């Protein structure tokens, strides 16, 4: 099984490969997706990492609140996306 983790407060210069490297220290990373603004294409400062269960728990324990690229990142288990009302 794998878990999806939310990674917040990322520096705008953070790359998917840098994030992958940081998380691979704790287990096998399946995917990394940094979210970009739809209109400008600029990073929004957060993303998602999918990795194996035990590695995910270790990553949360070891990376949450730690300095990454000059900012203290937030790492926790991603919550399911809520449906947004369509106008």
Secondary structure as UniProt FT lines:
FT   STRAND          2..8
FT   TURN            12..13
FT   HELIX           16..24
FT   TURN            25..26
FT   STRAND          29..36
FT   TURN            38..40
FT   STRAND          43..52
FT   HELIX           53..63
FT   TURN            64..65
FT   STRAND          67..68
FT   TURN            69..70
FT   STRAND          71..72
FT   STRAND          74..77
//
